Structures are given as structure tokens and as C-alpha cells.
Amino acid sequence: MPLLPFVFVDVIIMKGFKELGVAMTGIFPVRDAVELAKVAEKSGLGSAWFAEDYFFRGGIPYMTAAAMATERIRLGLGVVNPYSRHPALIAMEFATLDEMSNMRTVFGLGSGVPFWMDQMGIYDKKPLSRTRACVELVRKIMTGENTNHEDAFFTAKDIKLVFKPVRKRAPIYLAFEGPQGLALSGEIGDGIILSIFCTPSYVRYAWDNIAKGAKKAGRSLDDYEMVAYMPMVIDDDLDKAIHTAREFSKLYLPHSQVGGPLTTHAGVKPEDTQAMSKAAEKGDDTLLSELITDDMVKELCLVGDQESCIKRLQQMIDAGANTIVAFPVPGTEPLDNARLLGKEFTPQLK
């Protein structure tokens, strides 16, 4: 399907629909993740994405198993961070996965959730500079050449992969929420992975900032891809769908950035996020359910019958999302959703 270009700050951005995909998180057993990738491929979806959320099951084992069980579907790792692994280890794992999948991989790098990083005592509050340095070093090592490198964060002394990477430049997508991180992605990334709870308003905001980074680097974005994760509960019973999505939102929303762009563009006030965080810390599930209102759920997640969900997806595409990925929600059937998205939804989107 042809993409329609639009212009912002003298940078050409290719706007249009690329594909629907599915994601899998560590909530689900590895067997389920592999089966989801197989069903997604058979149903005509374009990609399967594997999250590395702490402290769930790991995204890299998921992706490894899926790579060996599929043949055509793109596989995305979204995302690892520059704190828990040295770039040399990231490059080693990226190059190995790229070989296993026959170059079907897309690799995501982001600063990680500060709450989780703090739990491990490895967050230095310089996510942008550290990620920039990490991407630079990962790319150097993935060329297969001998690498010597020294910066404020990482050292590499005569590091060289002992095997030849199947390609010297595999795509690396960044994952950031704020304007500076989005601009960094436009400057050095091959794409962006937008977190769950993104909205059409936020998609437009993200493109604006990505374009600023691209202009700074003097680069084109015509091959740049915006991937948007969306929690999806497709059900004719709207009340049931909202309840299921609310229970899912409790896992993530209390840990969202207070006053951050994602929640702000969804109409969630900073004081709401603070109240959710306090309720979660106290274990007050009843209060948390009250704080996450029906209107919030309908804005933050894709919920409802097929017609309303397709309409919302098209709104995201019209705003600039190229690839939209169904983020799994406990209480739904990921395999059924994958079949539905591939066979019923994809033909209706443009």
C-alpha cells in the first residue's frame, strides 16, 4: 500500500499504514509466545514483538524460540536497555538473533522503566547520553570489525565478534516518551517504538519531535518506522472490555511518568497519576479501580466491538502510526485476537 508523505520542518516523513502486529510479554508462558508468533504469521500479520519487562519472563528467550518456529514474519525485540547489559553483550545477542531469524529482526533500545532500574540500583539518570553511546558502540561491534572505544559510559578494548554477522547494520529502533528522547530517535534511530497508552494526539506529538532530531542530523525519515503498542480488548460487551483493560492498566499506569507526555496527551492529570501510585504502594486495589476511570480506559486502550476498534486503529494510522502492535492483556485470548487482526482488521485499514 503506498504511503502518503507530509512535510514538517523541511523533513520528509512517510505517513501511512504498514502493518498490524502482535506483542508478547513475560506474563505468558514461552510456549504461548511461540504459538502466538506462528498464528500471527499464518494469519497474515506483519510482525511479532517481544517485550523485556522486569521481572517477568525474558524477551530474548521468547524471540529465540519464535525465530526458530517461524519463517517470514518480522520479529521485534522491544526493548532492552543500556544499563543491565554492556553494549558488547547487546551486539553479541543482536547479531546472533539476526542470524537465527535470517535477518527478520528489529531491535529496540530504550532507557528502561526508571522504577525497575532503581530496584536494581543501576539507573544513573542520564538515559539519553547513555543510550546514544550504547547505540554507537553496538553498531560498531555489529560490523564485525575489531573495536576500540571509550566514552563516559562504556569501554571496549579490542572487541571483535568471533563470528561474521549476517548483516553489518541491523535496524535499531529507540523507545522514549519525552521530546528529547523522541528527537534522539529521529537523529540516530531507524525507527521508534511508542509505549502502551499512546493516543492519536501523542502520535502527532511524537512525529513533531522525531522530525526535529532528523533535521538536526540532516537525514531523511522516508524509511523510518513508527511502531505503536496498544493494549487491545476486542469484545462486544463494552463493560466487560473496560473492566479487563482496567485490570491490565493497574500493572503499568501507577508507574507512569507523572505529568509525562503519554498520560498528558491522554488527558490524565499529574495528580491522578500520583494518586494511582500511592494507591498501588498501599495495595489499595479498590481505590486504584476508582482512580482509573472508564473514560481513561477508553482513551488509553483499544476497547469495544470490532467496528469501534477498527475506527480507533484508523485514527492512530491517520495520526501517523505506521505499525500498530496489539499488546496482550490478561483475560483476552491472544491467539484469537491475532487471527481476527490478520483476517478481519488488516483488510479494512489503510
C-alpha positions as CSV (number, residue, x, y, z in Angstrom):
1,M,0.0,0.0,0.0
2,P,1.5,3.4,-1.0
3,L,2.4,5.8,1.8
4,L,1.5,9.4,1.6
5,P,4.2,11.9,2.5
6,F,3.8,15.0,4.5
7,V,6.4,17.7,5.3
8,F,7.4,19.1,8.7
9,V,10.4,21.4,9.4
10,D,11.8,20.6,6.0
11,V,12.0,16.8,6.7
12,I,10.0,14.4,4.5
13,I,8.1,11.9,6.7
14,M,6.4,8.9,5.1
15,K,3.0,8.6,6.6
16,G,0.8,5.6,6.2
17,F,-0.2,2.1,7.2
18,K,2.5,-0.6,7.1
19,E,1.1,-3.5,9.1
20,L,-0.6,-4.8,12.3
21,G,1.5,-6.9,14.7
22,V,1.2,-8.6,18.0
23,A,3.3,-8.4,21.1
24,M,4.0,-10.9,23.9
25,T,5.1,-10.1,27.4
26,G,6.6,-12.2,30.2
27,I,3.2,-12.7,31.8
28,F,2.6,-15.5,29.4
29,P,4.5,-18.9,29.2
30,V,7.1,-19.2,26.4
31,R,5.0,-21.9,24.6
32,D,2.3,-19.3,24.3
33,A,4.7,-16.8,22.8
34,V,5.9,-19.2,20.2
35,E,2.4,-20.2,19.3
36,L,1.3,-16.6,19.0
37,A,4.2,-15.9,16.5
38,K,3.2,-18.9,14.4
39,V,-0.5,-18.0,14.4
40,A,0.3,-14.3,13.6
41,E,2.4,-15.4,10.6
42,K,-0.2,-17.8,9.4
43,S,-2.9,-15.1,9.8
44,G,-1.1,-12.6,7.7
45,L,0.1,-10.2,10.4
46,G,3.4,-8.4,9.7
47,S,5.3,-8.7,12.9
48,A,5.6,-10.2,16.4
49,W,7.2,-8.2,19.2
50,F,8.7,-9.5,22.4
51,A,9.0,-7.2,25.5
52,E,11.6,-7.4,28.1
53,D,9.7,-6.2,31.2
54,Y,11.4,-6.7,34.6
55,F,10.8,-9.0,36.4
56,F,8.7,-11.2,34.0
57,R,9.9,-13.8,31.6
58,G,12.7,-12.6,29.4
59,G,12.2,-11.2,25.9
60,I,15.3,-12.7,24.3
61,P,14.4,-16.3,25.1
62,Y,10.9,-15.6,23.7
63,M,12.4,-14.2,20.5
64,T,14.9,-17.0,20.1
65,A,12.2,-19.6,20.3
66,A,9.9,-17.7,17.9
67,A,12.7,-17.2,15.4
68,M,13.2,-21.0,15.1
69,A,9.4,-21.6,14.8
70,T,8.6,-19.1,12.0
71,E,9.9,-18.3,8.5
72,R,8.5,-15.0,7.3
73,I,7.1,-12.7,10.0
74,R,9.3,-9.9,11.3
75,L,10.4,-10.3,14.9
76,G,10.9,-7.3,17.1
77,L,12.7,-7.1,20.4
78,G,11.2,-4.1,22.3
79,V,13.1,-3.2,24.3
80,V,16.4,-3.8,26.0
81,N,18.2,-1.1,28.0
82,P,21.8,0.2,28.2
83,Y,22.0,-0.4,32.0
84,S,21.7,-4.1,32.6
85,R,23.9,-5.2,29.6
86,H,27.1,-3.8,28.2
87,P,26.8,-2.9,24.5
88,A,29.2,-5.7,23.6
89,L,26.7,-8.2,25.0
90,I,23.8,-6.5,23.3
91,A,25.7,-6.6,20.0
92,M,26.5,-10.3,20.5
93,E,22.9,-11.1,21.2
94,F,21.5,-8.9,18.4
95,A,23.9,-10.5,15.8
96,T,23.0,-14.0,17.0
97,L,19.3,-13.4,16.8
98,D,19.7,-11.8,13.4
99,E,21.4,-14.9,12.2
100,M,18.8,-17.2,13.7
101,S,15.9,-15.3,12.2
102,N,17.5,-14.9,8.7
103,M,17.6,-11.1,9.1
104,R,14.0,-10.7,10.1
105,T,14.8,-8.9,13.3
106,V,14.2,-5.4,14.6
107,F,16.0,-4.4,17.8
108,G,14.7,-2.0,20.3
109,L,16.8,0.0,22.7
110,G,15.4,2.3,25.4
111,S,16.4,3.5,28.9
112,G,14.0,1.1,30.6
113,V,11.4,1.9,33.2
114,P,13.2,4.0,35.9
115,F,11.2,2.3,38.6
116,W,12.7,-1.1,37.6
117,M,16.1,0.3,37.1
118,D,16.1,1.8,40.6
119,Q,15.1,-1.5,42.0
120,M,18.4,-2.9,40.7
121,G,20.4,0.2,41.6
122,I,21.6,0.7,38.1
123,Y,19.8,3.9,36.9
124,D,22.2,6.8,36.6
125,K,19.6,9.4,35.4
126,K,21.4,10.1,32.1
127,P,19.3,7.9,29.8
128,L,19.7,9.9,26.6
129,S,23.5,10.2,26.7
130,R,23.9,6.6,27.8
131,T,21.5,5.3,25.0
132,R,23.3,7.4,22.4
133,A,26.7,5.9,23.4
134,C,25.2,2.4,23.6
135,V,23.7,2.6,20.1
136,E,27.0,3.9,18.7
137,L,29.0,1.1,20.3
138,V,26.5,-1.7,19.4
139,R,26.6,-0.6,15.8
140,K,30.4,-0.6,15.7
141,I,30.7,-4.1,17.1
142,M,27.9,-5.4,14.8
143,T,30.0,-4.5,11.8
144,G,32.2,-7.5,12.8
145,E,35.3,-5.3,12.8
146,N,37.8,-5.0,15.7
147,T,36.5,-2.3,18.0
148,N,38.2,0.0,20.4
149,H,36.0,2.6,22.1
150,E,36.0,4.8,25.1
151,D,33.3,7.3,26.3
152,A,31.8,8.4,29.6
153,F,29.8,5.2,29.9
154,F,31.4,2.3,28.1
155,T,34.8,0.9,27.3
156,A,35.7,-1.6,24.5
157,K,39.2,-2.9,24.2
158,D,40.0,-5.0,21.1
159,I,36.5,-6.4,21.0
160,K,35.5,-8.4,17.9
161,L,32.8,-10.9,17.4
162,V,34.3,-14.3,16.6
163,F,31.5,-15.0,14.0
164,K,30.6,-12.9,11.0
165,P,27.3,-11.0,11.4
166,V,24.8,-11.8,8.7
167,R,24.4,-8.0,8.1
168,K,26.6,-5.1,9.3
169,R,23.7,-2.8,10.1
170,A,20.6,-4.4,11.6
171,P,17.7,-1.9,12.3
172,I,17.8,-0.4,15.8
173,Y,14.6,1.4,17.0
174,L,14.6,3.6,20.1
175,A,11.9,3.8,22.7
176,F,11.4,7.0,24.5
177,E,8.4,9.0,25.7
178,G,9.7,12.6,26.1
179,P,10.6,15.2,23.5
180,Q,14.4,14.9,23.8
181,G,14.3,11.1,23.5
182,L,12.0,11.2,20.5
183,A,14.3,13.8,18.9
184,L,17.3,11.5,19.6
185,S,15.4,8.6,17.8
186,G,14.9,10.9,14.8
187,E,18.6,11.7,14.9
188,I,20.1,8.3,15.2
189,G,17.4,5.6,15.2
190,D,15.9,3.5,12.4
191,G,12.5,3.8,14.0
192,I,10.7,4.4,17.2
193,I,8.7,2.1,19.5
194,L,5.9,4.0,21.3
195,S,4.9,2.7,24.7
196,I,1.4,1.4,25.6
197,F,-1.2,4.1,26.3
198,C,-0.2,6.1,23.2
199,T,-3.0,8.1,21.6
200,P,-3.5,9.8,18.2
201,S,-2.6,13.1,19.9
202,Y,0.6,11.6,21.2
203,V,1.5,10.1,17.8
204,R,1.4,13.5,16.2
205,Y,3.4,15.0,19.1
206,A,6.0,12.2,18.6
207,W,6.4,12.8,14.9
208,D,6.9,16.5,15.5
209,N,9.8,15.8,17.9
210,I,11.3,13.0,15.8
211,A,11.4,15.4,12.8
212,K,13.3,17.9,14.8
213,G,16.0,15.3,15.5
214,A,16.1,14.2,11.9
215,K,16.5,17.8,10.8
216,K,19.4,18.3,13.2
217,A,21.1,15.2,11.7
218,G,20.3,16.3,8.1
219,R,18.7,12.9,7.5
220,S,15.5,11.7,5.7
221,L,12.8,9.8,7.5
222,D,11.3,8.2,4.4
223,D,12.4,4.7,5.7
224,Y,11.8,5.5,9.3
225,E,9.1,3.4,11.1
226,M,6.8,4.4,13.9
227,V,5.6,1.4,15.9
228,A,2.8,1.9,18.5
229,Y,2.0,-0.6,21.2
230,M,-1.7,-0.7,22.1
231,P,-3.4,-2.8,24.7
232,M,-6.4,-4.3,22.9
233,V,-9.6,-5.8,24.4
234,I,-11.9,-6.6,21.5
235,D,-15.3,-7.6,22.8
236,D,-18.9,-6.7,22.0
237,D,-19.6,-6.3,25.7
238,L,-18.1,-2.9,26.3
239,D,-18.4,-3.0,30.1
240,K,-16.5,-6.3,30.2
241,A,-13.9,-5.0,27.8
242,I,-13.3,-1.9,30.0
243,H,-13.1,-4.0,33.2
244,T,-10.5,-6.3,31.6
245,A,-8.5,-3.3,30.3
246,R,-8.7,-1.6,33.7
247,E,-7.2,-4.6,35.4
248,F,-4.3,-4.6,32.9
249,S,-3.8,-0.8,33.3
250,K,-3.3,-1.3,37.1
251,L,0.0,-3.1,36.3
252,Y,1.5,-0.1,34.4
253,L,-0.4,3.1,34.9
254,P,0.7,3.7,38.5
255,H,4.3,3.6,37.4
256,S,3.9,6.1,34.5
257,Q,5.8,9.3,34.5
258,V,3.9,11.9,36.5
259,G,2.9,14.6,34.0
260,G,4.6,12.8,31.2
261,P,3.6,13.3,27.5
262,L,1.9,9.9,27.2
263,T,-0.6,10.5,30.0
264,T,-0.9,14.2,29.4
265,H,-2.0,13.6,25.8
266,A,-4.5,11.1,27.1
267,G,-6.0,13.7,29.4
268,V,-4.6,12.1,32.6
269,K,-3.7,14.7,35.1
270,P,-0.4,14.6,37.1
271,E,-2.4,14.4,40.4
272,D,-4.3,11.4,39.0
273,T,-1.0,9.5,38.3
274,Q,0.3,10.4,41.8
275,A,-2.9,9.2,43.4
276,M,-2.6,5.9,41.5
277,S,1.0,5.4,42.5
278,K,0.1,5.9,46.2
279,A,-2.8,3.5,45.9
280,A,-0.6,0.9,44.3
281,E,2.1,1.3,47.0
282,K,-0.6,0.8,49.7
283,G,-2.1,-2.1,47.9
284,D,-5.5,-0.4,47.8
285,D,-7.0,-2.1,44.8
286,T,-10.4,-0.7,45.3
287,L,-9.2,2.9,45.2
288,L,-7.0,2.1,42.2
289,S,-10.0,0.8,40.4
290,E,-11.9,4.0,41.1
291,L,-9.0,6.2,40.0
292,I,-8.7,4.5,36.6
293,T,-12.0,5.7,35.2
294,D,-13.9,4.3,32.3
295,D,-13.0,7.4,30.2
296,M,-9.3,6.9,30.9
297,V,-9.5,3.2,29.9
298,K,-11.3,4.1,26.6
299,E,-8.6,6.7,25.8
300,L,-5.6,4.7,26.9
301,C,-6.6,1.3,25.5
302,L,-8.4,0.0,22.5
303,V,-11.6,-1.5,23.8
304,G,-15.0,-2.4,22.4
305,D,-16.5,-4.2,19.4
306,Q,-14.8,-4.7,16.1
307,E,-16.3,-1.7,14.4
308,S,-15.2,0.7,17.2
309,C,-11.8,-0.8,17.4
310,I,-11.2,-0.6,13.7
311,K,-12.2,3.1,13.8
312,R,-9.7,3.8,16.6
313,L,-6.9,2.0,14.8
314,Q,-7.6,4.1,11.7
315,Q,-7.4,7.2,13.9
316,M,-3.9,6.1,15.0
317,I,-2.9,5.4,11.4
318,D,-4.2,8.8,10.3
319,A,-2.2,10.4,13.1
320,G,1.0,8.8,11.7
321,A,1.4,5.4,13.3
322,N,2.9,3.0,10.6
323,T,2.8,-0.3,12.5
324,I,0.3,-0.9,15.4
325,V,1.1,-3.8,17.7
326,A,-1.6,-5.5,19.8
327,F,-0.2,-5.6,23.4
328,P,-1.5,-8.7,25.2
329,V,-4.0,-8.2,28.0
330,P,-4.6,-10.9,30.6
331,G,-8.2,-12.1,30.3
332,T,-8.2,-11.9,26.5
333,E,-7.3,-14.7,24.0
334,P,-4.1,-13.5,22.2
335,L,-4.4,-16.3,19.5
336,D,-8.0,-15.4,18.7
337,N,-7.0,-11.7,18.6
338,A,-4.1,-12.4,16.2
339,R,-6.4,-14.3,13.8
340,L,-9.0,-11.6,14.0
341,L,-6.5,-8.8,13.4
342,G,-4.9,-10.5,10.4
343,K,-8.0,-11.7,8.7
344,E,-10.7,-9.1,9.6
345,F,-9.0,-5.9,10.7
346,T,-6.0,-5.6,8.3
347,P,-8.0,-5.6,5.1
348,Q,-10.1,-2.6,6.4
349,L,-7.2,-0.4,7.4
350,K,-5.4,2.0,5.0
